[in-house]
Amino acid sequence: MKPIVTIFSRSTCHLCDVAFATLEELQGEMEFSLEKKLIDGDLELERQYGEQVPVILINGAMHDFFRVDPARFRNSISRLHQ
């Protein structure tokens, strides 16, 4: 089963755009589903993630925030495929 990677983002967040682009590049070399969820206007998500976006989850578990470390990400996804 393909891992599901979720990025919580804001519509005007440069770090979010960079992180999403990095994840799209990694998706070209690894198998995972990628979904982007904007927290703008969702009071619960803004409370939960507002100061940390972008927030990256793998299969619902917190993986990273602010930036994507490609080596760390590859390692995490690879472990799920074992």
PESUL-V780596 format. One line per field, one symbol per residue. ss: DSSP state (H for helix, E for strand, - for the rest). phi: phi as a letter, one per 20 degrees, with the letter a starting at -180 (. if undefined). psi: psi as a letter, one per 40 degrees, with the letter a starting at -180 (. if undefined). A space follows every 10 residues. Layout:
ss = ???
phi = ???
psi = ???
//
This chain:
ss = --EEEEEEE- ---HHHHHHH HHHHHHH--- -EEEEEEE-- --HHHHHHH- ----EEEE-- EEEEE----H HHHHHHHHHH --
phi = .ffddddebd fccfffffff ffffffffdc eaeccdceeg negfffffcg edffddddln dgdabmcdeg fffgfffgff ee
psi = hhihhhhhii dfhddddddd ddddddddei hiihihhheh ehdddddded eeiihhihfe hhdiidihhd dddddddddd e.
//
